[in-house]
Amino acid sequence: MKAKVLVRLKREVLDPQGDAVRRALGTLGFDGVRDVRVGKLIEIDLGASARSSVEVTERLKKMSDELLANPVIEDYEVSVSD
């Protein structure tokens, strides 16, 4: 079972890295880019788990809350595939 956790800064948190990318895109001639937000994608191989999809999702949320994301400034999304 494979899982993905997408972590991004909350909308109200300034994203200086995203702003730098937006400016660089403009410098390279990519006009019209209004906003860029930079995040991270974490891929996790959970092996052949006999757990239900709901249990795996809850486990991933716990991992995200405790280690993978900073819930104060970041949001995250989890997805699971076989």
SEKOL-983191 format. One record per residue (C-alpha): x, y, z; residue in one letter. Coordinates in nm, 2 decimals. Each point is the difference from the previous one (the first is absolute). Layout:
R  u  v  w  residu
R  X  Y  Z  a $
...
END
This chain:
R  u  v  w  residu
R  0.00  0.00  0.00  m $
R  0.14  0.34  -0.10  k $
R  -0.09  0.34  0.14  a $
R  0.07  0.36  -0.08  k $
R  0.00  0.29  0.23  v $
R  -0.01  0.35  -0.16  l $
R  0.11  0.27  0.24  v $
R  -0.05  0.37  -0.07  r $
R  0.02  0.32  0.19  l $
R  -0.34  0.13  0.11  k $
R  -0.14  0.27  -0.23  r $
R  0.04  0.27  0.27  e $
R  0.38  -0.08  0.05  v $
R  0.24  0.19  -0.22  l $
R  0.19  -0.23  -0.25  d $
R  0.33  0.17  -0.08  p $
R  0.12  -0.30  -0.20  q $
R  -0.31  0.01  -0.21  g $
R  0.04  0.38  -0.05  d $
R  0.36  -0.05  -0.12  a $
R  -0.12  -0.26  -0.25  v $
R  -0.28  0.23  -0.12  r $
R  0.25  0.28  -0.06  r $
R  0.25  -0.23  -0.17  a $
R  -0.27  -0.13  -0.24  l $
R  -0.08  0.36  -0.09  g $
R  0.37  0.07  -0.07  t $
R  0.01  -0.31  -0.23  l $
R  -0.29  0.14  -0.20  g $
R  -0.29  -0.20  0.15  f $
R  -0.23  0.30  0.04  d $
R  -0.34  -0.02  0.18  g $
R  0.11  -0.21  0.29  v $
R  -0.19  0.16  0.29  r $
R  0.09  -0.23  0.29  d $
R  0.22  -0.30  0.07  v $
R  -0.01  -0.21  0.32  r $
R  0.27  -0.25  0.06  v $
R  -0.06  -0.32  0.20  g $
R  0.14  -0.35  0.04  k $
R  -0.12  -0.34  -0.10  l $
R  0.08  -0.30  0.22  i $
R  -0.05  -0.35  -0.14  e $
R  -0.02  -0.28  0.25  i $
R  -0.01  -0.38  -0.08  d $
R  -0.19  -0.17  0.28  l $
R  0.06  -0.35  -0.13  g $
R  -0.28  -0.26  -0.03  a $
R  -0.22  0.12  0.29  s $
R  -0.31  -0.18  0.10  a $
R  -0.14  0.32  0.14  r $
R  -0.30  0.17  -0.15  s $
R  0.03  0.32  -0.20  s $
R  -0.16  0.19  0.28  v $
R  0.25  -0.13  0.25  e $
R  0.29  0.08  -0.23  v $
R  -0.13  0.35  -0.06  t $
R  -0.03  0.06  0.37  e $
R  0.35  -0.13  0.06  r $
R  0.13  0.24  -0.28  l $
R  -0.17  0.29  0.16  k $
R  0.16  -0.08  0.34  k $
R  0.34  -0.02  -0.18  m $
R  -0.06  0.33  -0.16  s $
R  -0.11  0.17  0.32  d $
R  0.30  -0.13  0.20  e $
R  0.28  0.02  -0.26  l $
R  -0.06  0.06  -0.36  l $
R  -0.18  0.34  0.03  a $
R  -0.01  0.29  0.24  n $
R  -0.38  0.04  0.05  p $
R  0.05  0.35  0.13  v $
R  0.11  0.13  -0.34  i $
R  -0.06  -0.28  -0.24  e $
R  -0.29  -0.19  -0.15  d $
R  0.03  -0.35  -0.13  y $
R  -0.19  -0.25  -0.22  e $
R  0.04  -0.38  0.01  v $
R  -0.09  -0.25  -0.27  s $
R  0.03  -0.38  0.00  v $
R  0.03  -0.24  -0.29  s $
R  0.05  -0.37  -0.03  d $
END
